[in-house]
Amino acid sequence: MPAPANTEFDIRGVNHIALVCQDMARTVAFYRDVLGMPLVKTIELPMKSGQHFFFDIGNGDSLAFFWFPDAPAHAPGVSSPRTLPHEGGLVTAHGSMNHLAFNVPAEKFDAYVERLKAKGIEVSPVFNHDDSAFQISAEVTDEVFVRSVYFFDPDGVCLEFAAWTRPMGPADVEHEAATADGGRSQGLVLDAGGAPIQTARTGG
C-alpha cells in the first residue's frame, strides 16, 4: 500500500534539525567519533557569537548543533526528558524537542543495541512497541510496529535508535487528537491558531 501523500507541499524528509550544545568539541567527539556520523559542514558565526556544525545522518538529512558562549544551562524536565523513558521522566515543556529517533534497519537493531553498550553508552531496555494495553511486548510479535532503544548524548538530549517492523496502514490512525484541556477534537480541522475551521467527519 503506498504511503499517504502530502498534497500541500513537496516536503522531502528532514533537511536538518538544529539543537544547542554546551561544548562543541565534546559534541563532535560523541556524534562523529562514537556514533560515526560524518561532520559535513562547520560554521563560525559572525562577531564571535558561536558555532554551527552539521552531521550527516543518512538520506541526505543532517543533524546540526549550535554552540553559543552565553546560552542558558540545560534544563532537564523542561527542554529535554529528566530520565530515560523506562524511569518515568518522559514529560517535557510545550515546544521542546522531547527526543530524536534515528531510523535503523530492523535486522541490525539488536546488534546496534549491543554496539552502543560496548561503546560505554548507557541505554534503556529495548521497547517492542505494540497496540496492547501497556503498548509494550516482551517478544517481537506480528503486532509490534517499531522497536526502540533510548540513550542520552553528553548534553542530555534524548536519542533513540528506532526500527520499523511493519508498514503502517489505515487501521493505525484511529484516535481523535487531544485538545489542550484533555478533550478530543471530534474530527475537527483546526487552523494554524488551533481554532476549528470545518468538520472533517461526523460521528464518534
Secondary structure, DSSP 4 states (H G I P E B T S, - for coil): -PPPP-SS----S-SEEEEEES-HHHHHIIIIIIS-PPEEEEEEPGGG--EEEEEEEETTEEEEEEE-TTPPPP-BTTTB-SS-GGGT-----TT----EEEE--GGGHHHHHHHHHHTT--BPPPEEE-SSTTSEESS--TT--EEEEEEE-TT--EEEEEEE-S---GGG---PPBPTTS-B-TTEEE-TTS-EEEES----
